[in-house]
Amino acid sequence: MIRVIIYQPIFGGHFVLNDTLTDQHMLSVLAMNDPKGRILDSVEGNVAVAFCIFLGERLYECKQLVKVKQQVSFTTLFTRLYSNVAKICIDDTKPWDFELEEFAVFPNHQVSQVERAA
């Protein structure tokens, strides 16, 4: 397994790719969905990174759709729409291609209280 950490202008994510996911499959998906090779060229041919950027773009789309529909989680929506591309890890009892350790849509805001020592 390999971990890929991506920070793009509109999203960031930590992906773990399962060993069952082959370069051949990733390249096939990229060729069908990005025929001009924009993503692969942007990462100097690194297939795993390009594939994670592609996954991140699809997850970003799902996040945006969930904002409107608010009926399902974005990972459930991803599974419904893109299970032919890659299966997201929900739990270890089912086969999976990638695990999403962290995912954020940018701009991202966080506010918290700071406690000061007396």
C-alpha positions, -999 to +999 in steps of 0.1 A: +000+000+000+011+035-006-001+068+009-005+098-014-011+133+000-026+158-023-032+196-019-049+211-049-065+246-051-100+233-044-094+202-022-068+183-002-067+147+007-048+118+022-053+086+001-041+051+008-040+030-023-044-007-019-019-031-035-048-046-055-050-013-075-027-017-106-010+009-127-028-006-157-062+001-141-052+036-130-039+044-164-070+030-181-092+052-159-071+082-166-071+076-203-109+073-205-115+103-183-086+126-191-077+117-227-054+147-232-033+137-202-037+169-183-036+153-149-007+129-157+013+157-173+008+180-143+025+154-120+053+145-144+039+110-152+034+098-116+004+074-121-005+070-084-005+108-078-025+115-110-050+088-101-055+103-066-060+138-081-086+123-104-103+106-073-101+139-054-118+157-083-146+132-083-149+134-045-150+172-047-179+169-072-197+146-047-191+170-019-207+198-039-237+176-049-243+166-012-244+203-002-274+206-025-292+173-019-281+166+017-296+131+015-264+109+016-228+113+026-203+122-001-185+089+002-218+070-003-225+092-034-190+085-047-196+047-043-229+050-062-214+070-091-178+057-093-176+022-080-165+011-115-135+034-111-123+026-076-140+012-044-136+034-014-128+016+019-159+016+041-146-012+064-121-040+060-147-067+055-153-057+018-128-054-010-115-018-015-091+000-038-084+031-017-089+045+017-096+081+024-078+091+055-086+128+052-104+150+027-111+188+028-127+212+004-109+246+002-113+273+013-116+256+046-122+275+078-118+264+114-124+284+146-116+272+181-113+286+216-078+291+229-073+285+266-046+306+282-027+294+313-033+315+344 
